[in-house]
């Protein structure tokens, strides 16, 4: 299967942070969710992938080309958590600035997106709400026939209606052959709805890269009364926590055999996996 993104041994050292030799692939034609806590390295990784920061090691290929290849920019639609546009620009002025950079810029499509998002073509960028700023950035990203969307926390701070609208747009976008999405977010409920693949980064290291279904099927959340869990099973629990009358934790699905009948097991969500992994690290100091 052809990959839309290939990241090999990517490394970046800052004074208080290390992006630690990360590797992952994103297959073409799918939506990949990039998850991790704030500060885990998601934005740093995206900036390196786009050539917006100098890497200390490794390589990145985008759509089959080195990320430094200028020609690949034509096929990318990029949206960060806040678009970087001039405060006094209007959507009309923005189009004038962008269309010269893209051979396939579609002014008619851009105006349709402005209309769909109820954006005033003459309103200054600085006067837009956060949601409207994100809509304008998305309109621009979708108006030059991009083959890969790179989105950094696009739903953060948006109301539920706008978040749901954005997810619908991504579903429609990916339906056309040859398109892919790399979607960074700490709002895992959004990725539960639309992502096919997951890349999980924690403190600059890749914890998991692969199908979302395989990750969520790999773990179960368990709950039971205090004292119900046998010691030999206790050591298999990740992020074990005792509450006043019960305990909770995460366990690998392959380890649920032998649990007492009174213990409840449930399929783990992405959010629950992240929370319990973090608890386990705090407990062990690993």
Residue, then its C-alpha position, 0 to 999 in steps of 0.5 A: x500500500x502506498x504511503x501518504x506520509x513516511x517519517x523515519x527516525x525523526x529527531x529534534x532537540x530543544x532545551x527542555x524537550x526531545x522528539x526522540x527518533x520517531x518513525x511512522x507511516x500513514x497509508x494513502x487514502x485514509x484519515x490518520x489521527x495524531x494523538x497525545x497530550x498537549x506538549x507531547x510533540x504533535x505540533x513539533x512533528x508537524x512543523x518538522x514534516x512541513x519544513x517549518x523547523x530544522x530537524x536534527x536527524x531523520x527524514x520525511x517523505x510526503x506523497x512519495x517525495x522528500x518533504x523539502x521538495x517544493x513541488x509537494x507543497x502544491x498538493x498539501x492543504x495545511x491548517x494549524x490551530x490558528x491560521x497565520x493570516x494578516x490581521x487586516x486581510x479579508x477573504x478577498x485579499x487572502x485569495x489574491x495572496x494565495x492563488x499565485x502559489x497554487x496552479x490548481x487554485x479554484x476561485x469558484x470553489x473558494x467562494x462556495x466554501x465562503x458561502x457555505x461557512x457564512x463568511x463575509x468576503x469583506x470582513x477583516x480577519x482580526x474581527x473574526x471569531x475563532x470558529x470563523x478563523x478556522x472556517x476561513x483557513x479550511x476554505x483556503x486549504x480545500x480550494x486548490x485540489x490538495x491531495x493531503x490535508x495536514x491539520x493541527x488541532x483544527x477542532x480545539x475550541x470549536x463548538x460541537x456543531x462546528x466540530x461535527x460540520x468539520x468532520x462531515x467535510x473531512x468524510x466528504x473530502x476523503x471519499x475522492x480517490x487519492x486523498x489523505x488526512x493527517x489530523x492532530x487532536x487531543x479531542x479523541x472523541x472526534x477521532x473515534x468518529x472518523x479516523x482509520x489509523x492512529x499515531x500515538x505520541x507521548x513525551x516525544x516518543x511514538x507509543x503506537x502506530x497502526x489501525x485504530x481498531x487494533x489499538x482499541x481492541x488491544x485493551x479493556x477497562x476493568x472495574x470492580x470492588x476493592x479486594x476483588x482483584x487477585x494479586x497475580x492479575x493486579x500486576x497486569x493492570x495498567x494505570x490501576x487506581x483505587x477509589x473509595x469503594x471500587x478500583x479501575x484500570x486498563x488491561x490488555x484484552x489477552x489478559x482478561x482470562x481468569x478475572x473474577x466474575x464480579x469484575x466488569x470489563x469494557x472496550x477501552x476508548x482512545x481517551x481511556x487508553x491515554x489516561x491510564x497509560x499516563x497514570x501508569x507512568x506516574x505510578x512507576x516513574x517510567 
